[in-house]
Amino acid sequence: MHKRQASALAQQRHAAPSPPSGAGPCEAELDQLFRDEAPRLARFFHRRLRGADDAPDLVQEAFARLASFMARETLRHPAPYLQRIARNLLFERTRRRARDEVAAHLPLDDGQEPAARAEQEDRIGASDVMRIYLQALDALPAKTRTVFLLHRVDELSYREISEQLGISIPTVQYHVARSLAHIDAALESE
């Protein structure tokens, strides 16, 4: 994360989300997208997090990531990309909580008390999301799953995946989009 974005996020941590700034030439487009999508995104996070107070922070983080991407790339339709970012943030949060939960059960050598455990409801929600995600991932065709994992886990660019697998960049984009749509449908159906 850029220093400027981190500073803006820190200042707005306890405030209602506001439109990101400093996005350069796409600032007006990003501002309008924020006005259109932020309330919907906040509702999405509130539903998924069952009322947790993290929704404004996640909305802000989603727009910060979108602004960062739009500074490098042109997006014809940024709203679906924003929705993808939101789902990824939710997944990252779930994965982080699951990792923290495991760490909370590990004994400490120095005799300290373990970190506070997450509420049971959060654990159940996190494990459900992870179970659905893994099932959806397993249900993907092998090539689509491989492309998705190379992009999301190994963090390879579309070009790198294209070169590694000997397929075109649009084909890589197709497989990533197909994966995300499949995973999203699985999460939405639950």
N, C-alpha and C positions, 0 to 999 in steps of 0.2 A: 504494500500500500504506500502510496506517495505520502511524503511528509505533510503536504497541504491537505490531503484528504483525511489523514489521521487527526490533524488538528481540528478540522471542521467537525469530524465525528465526535471528538472529545468534547467540544463546546456544546454540541447539540444532544449529548447523551440523555439528559433528563428533560429535554424540551420536546414539544411535538415536532414531528418531522417537517422539514422545510425543503424547498427545492434546492438541489445541489447547485453550486455556482462554479465559475471558472472552467466551464466546459468548452470554451473557445467558440468557434463558429456554430456549433450545434447547440449552444446554450438556450436559444429560444425554443428549439424543438424539444430539448430535454425538459425545460420548464413547463411547456404545455403537456408533455407526457406525464410529468409529475402531477400536475393538476388533475389529469384524467385518471391516472392509474394508482396514485398513492392511497386513496381511500379504499379501493378494491383490494390492494395489496395488504393493507393493514387488517382488513376483515379476514383475508386468507390466513395471515399469520395468527390472528386471534383464534380463529377456528381450529387451526392445526395445533396451536400451543395451549389450547383449552384455557384461554384467558390470561396467560402469562404476560408479564409487563414488558417483555422483550420485543413486542411487535414494532414499536416506533424505531428502535435501533436497527431491526432487521430491514425495515423499509428503507431507512437511510443508507444502510450498507448495500442494499440491492441497487439503489440509484447511484451510489458512489462507484460501484463496479461497472454499471452501465456507462456512466460518464467516462470512466477510464477507458473502456473498450471503444466507445464512440470517438474518443480523441485519436485513436489509432486506426479505426476501421469505419467505413460507411455502412450504415444499416438502413435498408429500405423500409423495414417493418420492425422498429425497436420494441414494440409492446410484447410480442411473443418471446423475444430474447430476454426481456425483463422478467417475464413469468418463469422462464427457464432459470434465470439467476435466482429468483425467489425460491424455487424448488430446491436448487442446489444449496442455498443457504440453510434451508430447513434440514436437508439431509446432513450437511456438515455439522449443524448444531446437534442433531440426533446422534451422529457418530461421536462427537466430542463428549456428549453426556454419557454415552455408553462406555467410552474409554475412562471417563472420570468415575463412573460407577465401579468399574473393575478396580481402579486405583484405590478407591475408598475402602475396598475390602482387603487390600493387601496390608499385612502387618508392618508397622513401622519399627525400625531398629532402635530409635532413640527414645522410645517410650511415650511419644506424643500421641494424642488422640487422633484417630483418622479424621479426614475432612468430613464436613457435614454431608450426609447422604441426600440425594435428590428425593423428592416426595415419590411415593409409590405410583401415583398417577402418571408422573413424568416418565418413570421407568417403564411402565406398561406402554405408554404412548411411543416411546423411543424404540422399544423392542418390536412393537407392531409395525412401525414404519420400516425398520431395518429388515424384518421378516418379509414384508411385502416387496421391498426393494430387491432383496436377494432372489426371491421367487421370480419377479419380473425379469431380472437379469438372466437367470437360468433359462427362462422361456424364450429368450431371443435366439435367432439363428446364430450359428457359430461365428460367421464373418462379421455380422453386425455387433455381436458382443465383443469380439476382438477389437474392432475399430473403436468402440465406445471405451473399453478399458484402456487402450493405448492413449486415448485423448484425456480421459478423466483421471485415471490412476497414474499412468506414466507421464502425463502432462506433455505429450508430444503435440506439435502443431499439426494442422491438417496437411501441410506440405510434407512434414516428416513421415506421417502415417502413409501418405500417398507414395512416397519413395520407398518406404519399408515394405509395403504390401503390393506395390506395383499396380495401384489403381489410381484413377483420376481424383483430383481434389473435390469436384462435385459429388463423386461417389462416396468419398469420405464424409462430406457434409450430409449426404442422404442417410448414411448409416448412423451418424450421430443423432440426426433429427429423428430418425425412426426409433432409435433407442430411447430418446427422451420422451417421445410421444407414448411409447409403450409403457415406460415406467410411470409416466404421469397418469395414464389411463388406469393402471393398476392401483396407484395411490388414491385416485379419485373414486374408484369403485368400492373402496373399503369404507 
